[in-house]
């Protein structure tokens, strides 16, 4: 990490988010002269890039949701990846996000701003590090936030997850203390609301427990997670070109827009009618109509099926999902099923379907095309509408929950995490198939910048198809 620690941590260079933090630096080389609120804003913009930019798009390609059809993204689709392909993604995590959040916290402590502001920075740190743990495995932890340490040590993936959970616990305590809310406008997600941040922290705890298969802990954390759609953590976007939704920037503005389309597999799950490329995959039935969701997520243009940049998922001003009510509901469904039994899982799934039946998270919804009626036990019995192939009732329910997660988290990082987490559950996993060969991707590669400059980088370097420890 030698290179990273000497790079100015407040200048955001990816995907044109600079206008969100225009004039962020008084002196960009002197963090001590920069107020915490500017640094906090920088960390949050960095996190938007990390969670909804190229890292998410790359994860979605590896999870079978996107297909690259030209240039570099075509290579990613056939698993032609090199360590240098991940240089910028590592920077997004450790510099634009984590290091900014660490610096903001230090500034808050030094200036006695208060516990709520500190708790928010801790949630952002944990969010970034948990994402790194999931994608890369072993990775730097506390030493990565110390600019005096040029070669931060790597901690094991499981230890990193433990550290992330502890950091979220500390954040929750600080958020519950209720003092020292950030300056108005400095915190761009929730305007410093400690209640909303506390709920987001619990849902993040649940997310990371899901990744480590600690389903009982995930279920318990989700009980305190995001409790309403309006409490969700979303990334704000605006009408200025470089403040636009990052998917809008990629698919509607940038010259690379023709590089990527939605995969036929992903399309087939939600496209109604005769144009469906794999009709037998369609999720619709007498209780489910996916027309509205297809129209929200996708548009059909001269390139193929791509994210809806007009009035849906990738619209210019569309807020991007980070930590949401819909995720919390689906954690309750899957973790509830796995730890509490069939009925708890079914009830939680129906809570999600009730939410969707009212329009859910869809911005442009035509209610005439919405139907998510509640399922009952018979729907998952052999021969039921959710079990035409006669697997066990329990497996049929879990299969539906996992498929719902795959569709709901379209274009984000979690489908890649779910794919690897459930890869051995052959009857219920979403049946993503390798694009080439017979192996699915298992991790992001350590970047070449890290290999070249940090003597603690693991050796031998794991390859693209080596599972991380939690998925071994």
Secondary structure, 3 states (H helix, E strand, C coil): CHHHHCCCCCCCCCCCCHHHHCCCCCCCCCHHHCCHHHHHHHHHHHHHHHHHCHHHHHHHHHCCCEEECCHHHHHHHCCCCCHHHHHHHHHHHHHHHHHHHHHHHHHHHHCCCCHHHHHHHHHHHHHHHHHHHHHHCCEECHHHHCCCCCCCCEECHHHHHHHHHHHHHHHHHHHHHCCCCCCCCCCCCCCCCHHHHHHHHHHHHHHHHHHCCCHHHHHHHHCCCCCCHHHCEEECCCCCHHHCCHHHHHHHHCHHHHHEEECHHHHHHHCCCCCCCCHHHCCCECCEECHHHHHHHEEECCCCEEECCCCCCCCCCCCEEEECHHHHHHHHHHHHHHHHCHHHHHHHHHHHHHHHHCCCCCCCCCHHHCEECCCCHHHHCCCCCCCCCCCCHHHHHHHHHHHHHHHHCCCCCHHHHHHHHCCCCCCCCCCCCCCCCCCCCCCCCCCHHHHHHCCCCCCCCCCCCCCCHHHC
